[in-house]
Amino acid sequence: MVIIFVVSSCTKTNPNPQERTQNIVLPANGAAVINANNQFAFDFFRATLTQDTENNNKLISPLSIYLALSMVYNGADNATKDSIANTLQMSGIDIASLNSVCLSLLSQFPQEDNKVQLSIANSIWYKQNSYQPFPSFLNTVQSNYDASVLTLNFDDPSAVNTINNWVAQKTNNKITTIIQSISPDDLMYLINAIYFNGAWKYSFKTSDTYNDIFNLQDGSTQSVPFMKQQLTAKMFGDSSFTMIELPYGGGKSFSMYVLEPTDRKETLSTFASSLNENILSNAISKMDSSTVQLEIPKWEYSYELEDMRPELSMLGMNIAFSGNADFSKIYDPSQVKVYISKAIHKAYIKVNEEGTEAAAATVIVIRPTVSIPMPPPIFKLDHPFVYSIVEKQTGTVLFLGMVNDPNANSN
């Protein structure tokens, strides 16, 4: 349930379809993988809060990141494999179990509630006319992650649009740009995209929406639109926070859980950093139904992590981003050694009277550890120039001069 709370995404449904809910049947070790994903969710979010200390809106899709890293994990070996396993909380879980559970989630989640639209897509793009990845790796991600595997001319300027268009299509155009450029050194892009659109089980009336004051973290206030309704909802409260469940669709499969900290003086980042999978799951298990008048703001925003390597390094994956990375199950190391050069994540959410639409995309970029050297740029001093000699610790300029004619020997 935690996964769905964080990743929520999608499109509008027929207002009155006959309700149909499908039970999720997990393979062996399914509960362990879900627990690992949820632990990763809070660990990564905590790392994000450490890296981004601004009092801004934040949003990640742990499931999107987890699936992208799981694909990469299948290509890692030795210490690199161990570091990714540690990051993914894989203690006691073998890779075959991880793959089978991921495949199960990919196939069953989108069919779980016919009143909620959820799509999850994976793809791998590798460079044409360059080092070729092992077919065994490509077959693994195709069969276990339902990934599209495509070759692409990375030197073609249109390649950037090709990848961005794929992400846009898979996120219902909520994320239209995930990469800005492709480096000549890049060999492979592993991508996950998630899209969710869920109508509230108990929708709000737009006529009841009103503007009121919202108190910001710095003590200032803003006037924002609040949605309002009276409903019977599941709630939980203790000395730390109050939580309410807002179900989507048929109400059995997808919900948003909204947590309000009790201590208004505590920063939201401090409160969020204190949460973990056990706290949330325990609160969910103790919820009771109450009739309340709910008043909640509307919101819509995007959030991007242009480089997730600092956050993932905090979780123990730093070797994967270094020259010591071992992805020898993706590429033949006798031909080329590779590492993760970039990890990008972008998410979007819109919450209004009808429900929630959200999307996320994760991109993992692979490139050679030792790139083919590019010729150095030419810096030719073929016209008059100025120079100075400086003592570096203090910045004191010792000499300052100009050369108009290198051949001149004036006194």
Phi, psi and omega in degrees: 000327179297320180304311185294323179302318186278328187264352188332132179207153158156207181234174189277147184251163172305129187298335184226049177285156175291130184295133178217119180241134180253132177289139177274124178247112184266146174286181179305142181069012182300314181297324180294319179292318178300317178297320178297317179299318182291323175296316177301320182305309183286325177297315182290320179297321177297320177295323177297318179295327178291321182281324181246099185266004179291151176276060182248171174289139179230154180198130172227161170246095180302324181296318178300313180295318182297318180293319179297316179292329178295322176297315179297322181304326179293344180256001184265160177213163175056225186297327178295317177299318180297321182292321178290321177301319178295318179296320181277005178059045188269015180303122179080005180243122179276162186294329178296321178294316178304311182296317182292323178291317178301317178298321179297317179295318181299324183273329187264323182305313182296340182261003191290320183221117184288354176264359179236132177263121177223125176231141179229126183228143177234150176208155173230129178240124179234154192289132175289153173053042179214197178301137182258131178291158178297132175303328180297321178293313180298320179295323180297313182287331175294313187280330184258341182236011178048039186274138169283131180245119187223143170271151183210140176281096184293342180278346179282126180304336181282352182297324178300314179295325180299313179291315179298323179293324177297314179296318179299316180297319184282348178245020179055039178063022176275334173236101186263342180223118178244333175232148180262331183201166175238124180286147175301338181275344184295137180249328187206143173238122175253125190228138169239143176224136180232138176226133182227135173219109182234127173279142176302143171297323177240095185284159177267150174273129180298332180292342180269352180289136183217160178267138177206178187277132172246128184271122181274167185297327184275004179098347177279171182230158175221150174272123183226157177284129177251133171273150185217139171195156171261131183205163172263117186227157174280134183222159175216145176209143172215196183290345184263319184200163171245138184229140177232144178260131176240101185281153176253159171055233180285349175092354184260344191244319187230134179215154167257136174248120182256125183247125176247119180295144180287318181277105182289342179277341179287134178294150181295326178295321178295316178298312181298323180293338181278349183278153172210178185299320182293320179298314182291314181296325177294318179295319179298319182292340184255010183289143175236154180281136177218149174267121184224160167262111183269130175230115189220139181292156165276151175207155177203126178195167173242155178217137184228137169252101183292337180210105181275000184300321177299316180295315181291328176293324176298333180268005172104011186259015189300330181298331182292342182257011186242176178292349178268004180299144180236097174245049185286358174263358174258309180235150177293114184294343176286343178259317182201136171261140186231164177213169176275113184268340183203144175220115188242142176219137178220138182222155181220145176212144174223124179238121179220196184297331184277324183164216185227132171239130181212156181208157178206153176217143179231133180235127174247125184252131179249135175215165182296144176295316176247109182279156173296121187298135175272146177298138181294150177293150181271123174241095189252117180274079183251020173211165185309145183213165179251149177218161175213153175245125190233139169278116197284326184293323180258343183081013182288127178280118180270319179222147177216125183208184177217153177239115174261331181212103183300336182277343184289141179233072186272159179254000000 
